Amino acid sequence: MHKTSDVFGITRDLPLNYVERNSADNKLVENLTREKHLVIFGSSKQGKTSLRKHALNDTDYIVVHCSNKWQVADVNSAILKKTGFELTQSNSKSTTGKSKIFAKITAGIFGASAEGGAEAEKENTNGSTTAPLELDPDDVNDIIAALNSIKFNKYIVLEDFHYLPTDTQKDFSVALKAFHEESKYCFIIIGVWLEENRLTVYNGDLTGRITSINADKWEVDDLEKVLTEGESLLNIKFNGDFVSALINQCHGSVYILQESCHQCCIRANIYETQKQTIEIGDKIQVEGIVSEVVSQQTGRFNSFITQFSEGFQTTALEMHKWLLFPVLTSSINDLRAGLKYSKIREILEANHPSKGDLNPGNVTQALQSTAALQVKKEIKPIILDYDQTNLRLRVVDSGFLIWLDKQNRKELLALAGLPYV
């Protein structure tokens, strides 16, 4: 007997109807033992975290959730805390002038009465105790030494890596090379973007040291399996026309598919596994159900448009506001493929008040700070991201595309303070 909410919809735990994909699950499992860092990327709500949870046991890794206010030292400190260290500030300064920290292990790793770091061992009647380790949280070598001191042997998962400031992402990409060369520690980086080589763009030395796994791609067969698994668990059968129409309208979004199936079940009063098989769903229901699912985020999407259009501050060119112009006027198919840099420049030069006076630097700078602006405005999950490898502005929230397709574009342009052409 299973609850409908444990099968369909978004849950904190691994959904019961989880489906393995050759392009993602198999690639992840094959690379777990290759001693390379792993990067799991894709749009929001496309199964990145579920992919990691399915492939690994809870005891195989520690998880650090990244913050938009962190620098590299904060990331490293969070890792040490997760491994069991208690951190306090030292009076000593590092070579950069920042304060060092004391890292001390208390109970759980060395036993009930032990505490320590990695230096100055001393004997007592209760066994061996170690004085706290003084280290520089910016220094990868110190972090490696601390982890070695407790014989740490798990994967380190960094969730929401895209929330880190861009400079921190770049700096940590440098640190990742050192972790790979000077230790056996492997990181699993999880972020919202659609660019396979994001971290190697930040640090070319990572080439060959990381493996990227695209969690965004869901083939029609994969989505059909999600439905079939759910049907089996709940002893139901979705109408064939309903299934075809739903897969067509969810545009590869497993989140929209899962939520729509949940809505369909609730409308049919199915809250748990049925004693007798029952067929539910009708083709004419699909558009209404999908619209209901995406409309739940109308407030968030409207807020994104108004906040993004404000930019970091008031400027003469209002570049971030004008970046929304090609987004809000392009076709859904073009947005799904990603808007090319050259196309964006062409649209802006034809419609921006400054027209031909715009220089490439204005456009490039605005595009490259797309994610940073959303993080600063606390737009979570982010909706737009600039792919610096392929020079494309991409929508990384498929729900936004489905929502946009059902909106009055003129009203959205007005919301952003842009003209309707």
Secondary structure, DSSP 8 states (H G I E B T S, - for coil): --BHHHHSS--SS--TT----IIIIIHHHHHTTTT-EEEEEESTTSSHHHHHHHHS-GGGEEEEE--TT--HHHHHHHHHHHTTEEEEEEEEE-TTS-EEEEEEEESSSS-TT-EE-SEEEEEETTEEEEE-EEE-TT-HHHHHHHHHHTT--SEEEEETGGGS-HHHHHHHHHHHHHHHHH----EEEEEEB--TTHHHHH-GGGTTTEEEEE-----HHHHHHHHHHHHHHHTEEE-HHHHHHHHHHTTT-HHHHHHHHHHHHHHTT--B--SS-EEE--GGGHHHHHHHHHHTTHHHHHHHHHHHHH-SS--SS-HHHHHHHHHHHS-HHHHHH-EEHHHHHHHHHHHSTTGGG--HHHHHHHHHTHHHHHHHTT-SS--EEEETTTTEEEE--HHHHHHHTTS-HHHHHHHTT----
